[in-house]
Amino acid sequence: MKERQMINPDARSVEQVTLRNNVFIVHTLAEGGVQHHNANSNVSEKATYEDDMDIMLALEPSVSASSVTPGKKATLWSADGFLLTGGHISEAASSDRGTFAHGIKKRGGDREDTNSSVEEIDTFLGRKGQRYDDNYGRIGFHSMNEAVVNNPEVFGFFQQAEKDADGRYWAYNLGTKKDRAEAAKMRRYRPAAFDTNLANYRRRFAVAQERGVPLYIMTPDREVYECLGVNDDGTVETGRQLTPQEVAAGRAGWSSDKRKEVGEKLLQKGIFRGEKTQEEAKQIIGAL
């Protein structure tokens, strides 16, 4: 990950929105190409989880993102993804905006020129107003919002974990603790879900670590901690708690040389949909 010289002063920047609203801005990933790379995507369903990470880090494409506030429960599209530290926010909404790709570097609704005001971005991503407070008090969590982030820069990768009454964090959630207790009995008849789920949890962290991306866990109430390791029993070793302010000022993304190296490999895989998208990818990589 590369050092940044200063925090972007642009009011629409991920850094400034993060600081003004005390939120984490995240782009989640989902395994399973058909689900993740649907008609709204410019990437083929042939793309792997590893490819998704490489596309994000090498091309810095326009993506759909959400915000979460430390200490407040909120829904997300999936349980793992990237903490964003850089980029420019063009659109925001209080719920799923239904955006889709107009190209690698452009995402939005039916109208490509739609932009949200800075005030709207803060209202939706900071969840400001009595309506949000009332809904949270009534149902106990915030629903997922959406922002379009252009040229996003990655700070870290997270997966979800949950703390039990003894203060131990469990991969995914407390269901892992229950699965572990039943695993020995289940292994006599078939592979235990605990073993498969733990292996996948470790694999996703390994994919991010291989790419030099720092690792974190996110709790159900959207607090973020350093991930120091995943134990055989399904517990996660955690370090210090991360703040949105640290993300806003932190290291971001890959160097241009690294982006170009990985981008050229992606071109050879043929995972972009259509000649137009393939050509745009070539132009992005060629300009690095």
Secondary structure, DSSP 8 states (H G I E B T S, - for coil): -B--SS----TTBHHHHHHHHT-EEEEEE-S-HHHHSSTT-SB-TT--HHHHHHHHHHH---EEEEEE-TTS-B--SSSEEEEEEEEEEEEEESS----EEEETTEEESSSTT----HHHHHHHHHT-SHHHHHHHHHHSSB---EEEEEEEEEEEEEEEEEE-TTS-EEESSTHHHHHHHHHHHHTTTS--HHHHHHHHHHHHHHHHHHTT--EEEE-TT--EEEEEEE-TTSEEEEEEEE-HHHHHTS-BS--HHHHHHHHHHHHHHT-BSHHHHHHHHHHHHHT-
